Amino acid sequence: MMLITFVLLALAMCAVWFRFPLWAGLLVAAILAGFVAGVLHPPAVIALAVFGAVAYLAGTAADKRLRIAAGMLTALLALALAMHKLPGFSNPVVIAGAVLSPGAAPFTQYANFDKGAVGLILLALLCSRVGGWAELRGVLRKTWPVLLATVAAVMAFAMAAGFVRPDFKLPQVTLLFLAVNLFFTVVAEEAFFRGLLQARLASSLGGVRHGQWIAVVVSALLFGAAHLAGGALYAILACIAGLGYAYAYQRTQRIEAAIIVHIALNAVHFIAFTYPYTAR
């Protein structure tokens, strides 16, 4: 039942590109399955219901002041959920203390329902998405140069700083890592930092010279700050990566671009370099 819980949540994210009842129905099914599996408890269900309601108001309220207030509350609740500060979630470990590279620090990965649900709700209700295959092709054409530049810049800096070393590998957990990372980390982070914060900041700075670029930089700096728990070097690397994600979003105005660059960088890091970093 635990596996079904997270499969349903991932399917709900995929269903966002179809129609409303499908993704919402899958989310409800994931919550019910999570409740049965012991992943979710009553406070979690209440928190997700409140978060969904305020996110909906942030995108649809007719009164501007209500939209702004709901948007601020959405951001605060999203942070609290993504940082696991709200009770009621028992997120399972999927990779426990694995040493994936010679000389690497041990790596543990969780399947985070709270963070995944944040990504799903923001993605469905507040993010600008592609409207079809033709538009997606256009987004991909604009995204791939940013992807290559971002991967090159981040990994070159990481190697120069001694954070990682080249280490090509395909451990048995590769597909598991990538799937969990995409659905329960990357989507949430990009939906929050780009789809919510960057997009709203850029809109509010619409009459300011270079307002779009201010939003790009602020989004990247906040993304770096969110990774300070991993140390100053990790935060700097996150800032550099965040600039790439933010520029991909600014260039296309579609959340898919930022998600693609982010998961591509994480995949290259995992497969081709020390992961998560060299032990100190």
N, C-alpha and C positions, 0 to 999 in steps of 0.2 A: 504493500500500500504506500510505503514511503516513496518508492520509485515512481509509482503512478502519480503521486502528488506533484513531483517536480516535472515529470513529462507533461502533465496537464498544464502547468504554469508556462512551460516553454512553448507548448502548442498555442496557448492563449496569446503569447507575444507574436507568433507567426500569423495568427488569425487577425491581428490588428489591420493587416493590409486587405482584409476582405470586408466584413460588415460588422456593425456594432454588436448585435445579439450573439454572434459567434464568440468573439473574444471575451465578452462579459460572462457568457454561459460557461466557458471553459475556466475562467477565473473562479466562479462560484464552485464549480466541480473540484478545482484544485484546493480551494479552501476546505470544502467538505472532506475531501480525501486526507488533507493535512490534519484536520481535526481528529479523524479516525486513527490516523497513523501516529498521533502524538507529537507531530511537528508543530501544530498550532494549538493554542489554548484560548479560552474566552477573551482575555484582554487583547490578544492579537487580532481576533476577528473584529472587535470593536475598533481598534486602531486603524485597521485597513478600511473599514466602512467609513470612518470619519475622514480619513485621507482621501478616499475616492470622492466623497461628497464635496470637500473643499476644493479639490482639483477640478471637479466639474464646474463649480461656481467660478473658479478662476478663469475658465475658458468661455463661459456662457452668460454670466450675470449681465443684465442690461445696465445696471448702475456702475459707473466707472470706479467709484470709491469702493464698492463692494468687490469688484474684480481685483482691485489692487490689494485690498485686505486679504481676500481669499488667496491671492497669489503669494503673499508674504507667508501666510499660514501654511500653504502648500509646501513652500521651500523649507520652512522650519520642521514640519512633520516628515518631509522626505529625508532631511538630514538625520533626524532622530531615528527613523526606521533603518536607514542605510547604515548608520553607525551602531545599530543594535542597542539603542538606549531605551526602547519601549519593551515592556514585558510581554510574555505570551508566546515567544518563538523558541523552539528547540531545533536549531539548525544542525543537521548531521554533518559529520566529517566524511569527506569522500576520498581524500588522500591524507594520510597521517604520517608526519615526520619523515617523508621520503628524501633521501639524498640522491638527487637526479644527475649531478655532475661531480666529477672528482674535485674535492676541495670546496664544494658548495655548502651553504648553510642548509639545514633541514627545511623541507617545505611541507606545509599543511594547508589543505584547501577545504573550505566548507561550501555546502550548497545552501545559500542564504535565501530563505523564502521572503523575508522582510525586504531585503534589497531588491530581489527579483520582482516582487509585487510593485515596488516603487517604480522600477523601470517600466513595467507593463502599463501602469495607470498613467504615468507621464507620457509615455509613447502614444497611448491611445487617445488621450484627451487634450494634450497641450503641445505636441511636437508636429512640426511641418514635415510631412512624408511625401514620397513620390506617389504619383497618381496612376502609374501604369508602366508597362515595359519600355515604351518609347522614352518616357521621361527618365527611367532608371538608366537606360543606355547613355543618355546625355550626362547624368550625374556621374556615372562611372568614368566617362571620358575626362571629366574635370577633376576626378578624384585621384586617378592613378599616379599623376606626377607628384601630388602632395604626399601620397602614401610612400613613394620611393624616397622622397626627400626627408620625410619624417623618420622613417626607419634608419636611413643612413646617418642622419644627424644624431639621433638618440643613441644608437649602438656605437657609433664612433666615439662619442663623448664618454659613454659608459666604459668602453675599453681603455680609453686614455686615462680615465680616473681609477682604473683597476677594479671597477665594480663587477665586471664580467670578463670572461675570456672566451674565445671561440671554442665551441664544444657541440658538434653535430650529434644528435641523438634522436631516437624515436622509441622512447620507453612504452611499455604496455599501456600506461595511463594517458598517453598523448591525446587520444580522442575524447576521453573523459575530461581531462583538463580543459581542452578547448571548448567543449560544449558547456561545461559549468561556468567557465570564465566568460563566454559570450552571453549566455542567457541570464546569469545571476550576478555579473559584475559590470561588464562593458555596457550593456544596454542601459542599465540604471545610471551609470556615471555619465554617459553621453546625453541621455534624456534629461538629466538634472543640469549638468554644467553647460551644455550647448542648447538643448531644446527648451529649457526653462530659463536659466540665468542669462546666457549670452543673447538669446533671442529677445528677451524682455528688456535687457539693458540696451541693446542696439535700437530697439523701438523707441525707448525713452530718450535716446540720444540722437534721434532722427534729424533734429534741427541743428545739431552741433557738428562743426567741421571735424571730419575724421571720426565721427561717432562710432561707425562700424568697426574701425580698427581699435578704438578704445575698448569696445566690448570684447574683441578678440583677445587683447592683452589681459584684461581683467579676468576673463574666463580662464585663461591659462595660468595666471598667478593664483587664483583661487583653487584650481585643480592641483597645483604644486603644494599649496598650503595644506590641502586635505591629506597629503601624503607625508607630512612632517613627522608623523609617528615613526616612520622608517628611517629617519635621520636626514641631515641637511643635504647630503649628496643625492639621496633618493628623491627628495623634494625638488631639487634642481632638475634632475632627469624628468620628473613628472611635469615640470613647467615647460621644458623643451618639447616633450611629447604633446602637452596640452596646446601649445602653439600650433602644432600640426593639426590636431583634431579641430581646434577652433577655426583655423584657416579653411580647412576642408568644408566646415559648416558654412562659413561666411561666403565661400566661393560658390556654393551650390544652393544654400538656404534649405537644405534637406538633411534630416538627421541621419539618413542612411550613410552619407559620406563620412561623417565623424565615426560612426560605428565601424565601418569597413576599415578605416585607417587604424583605429584603436585595436581591433582584434588582429589585424595583420601584424602590427608591431609586437603584440603579445605572443603571437604564434612564432614569429621569427626569433624572438628572445628565448622562448621555451625550447625550440627545436635546434637552434644554431649556436646558442651561447650558454654559459653558465646560468643555471636557474635555481633559485631566484637571484643569487649573487654569491660572490666568493666569500667564504667564511673569513672573518677577521680575528 
